[in-house]
């Protein structure tokens, strides 16, 4: 049964992804289309065709003549139903503004309204950010570039910025992505089924223990996206122990991430109205499992180092979690370094994978070393990072593939030199 499940996992995965991948890439290519809007005043934004985008703040009423609106400000405590009724009645397009207090409220409206396709996502740079983060034209260009390339943003809202030539920035954007469209258009769904990749993940779980598939199956009738998250997070732990040849695990976690990505590639997830559930849990599940097993296995001699191990683990764990996610503290020098790397490599690889894949392969080469379990725990973060890359369903597939394959290749390259070195 285990051998059959293992074969079904790889066979179903390869067949389905060969069908899904080109279709998603074509869809993502169309989604790179972007529009541009310019601030007229506090309440109005002018689009390319002269259409007005109205800025709705808490307390503002939506009028029938408003064809395009964007929510801005803190809508906490306000009822979304009244807004939804008006928006659907007059077929008004709704903008969801990134990194704004209105984001949860705008997502709720876009997700619950009947006309879900009348939604678009917006990115902007404010004068306050320019001053606080000390942004220059080059940094703003890379920020807008990432918004289009990595998150398929539909509208760039250009606000007046002191000492910044926004027209020059837009020329660079146009040179790379083509002319902007007259109106913002969300990414559309395409023919596919999420049940097949979900089934493939279950086959992967069953290749270890059949019982591991039941939590996801119990949730499936109530919420498919949560069932996918439960199955894939469980698989990040199970597959580590199911695959005997550990040198192949980077590719296995790549496939697991792609299956999760394929299962959740619906309109809501592709337009960031819904997100993968349990990201933080997925980041710590495997490292914590390995740490617990190692502690129990090596307890006899490791207990005398316990205070040191605990302190080091807490510090590293806090840093690891705090640096994961969309909102993390980044110093100005690191921000510029990221932009520099992005300019050279087209897409910036994940730093965690570049650092921790060599550590992971080091744990394979140093199995007899007393502290090799520490390398194994730290190295597993690279595997989880590869999986986590594909938990961002809004990111175009070619971007996630490029980012992951680059770091996996780098990891295997270091493994090759380790195997040929006289030190290992």
Secondary structure, DSSP 4 states (H G I P E B T S, - for coil): -HHHHHHHHHHHHHHHHHHHHHHHHHHHHHHT--EEEEE-SSSEEEETTSPEEEEE-TTPPPPTT-SEEEE-S--TT--HHHHHHHHHHTT-EEEEETTSTTHHHHHHHHHHSS-TTSEEEEEE--HHHHHHHT--HHHHHHHHHHHHHTT--SEEEE---TT--HHHHHHHHHHHH-SPBSS--PPPP-S--HHHHHHHHHHHHHTT-GGGGHHHHHHHTT-HHHHHHHHHHHHHHHHHHH-S-GGGHHHHHHHHHHHHHHHT-SHHHHTTSS--S-HHHHHHHHHHHHHHHHHHHTHHHHGGGHHHHHHHHHHHHHHHHHTSSS-----HHHHHHHHHHHHHHSSPPPHHHHHHHHHHHHHHHTTTSTTHHHHHHHHHHHHHHHHHHTT-TTS-HHHHHHHHHHHHHHHHHHHHHHHHSTT-
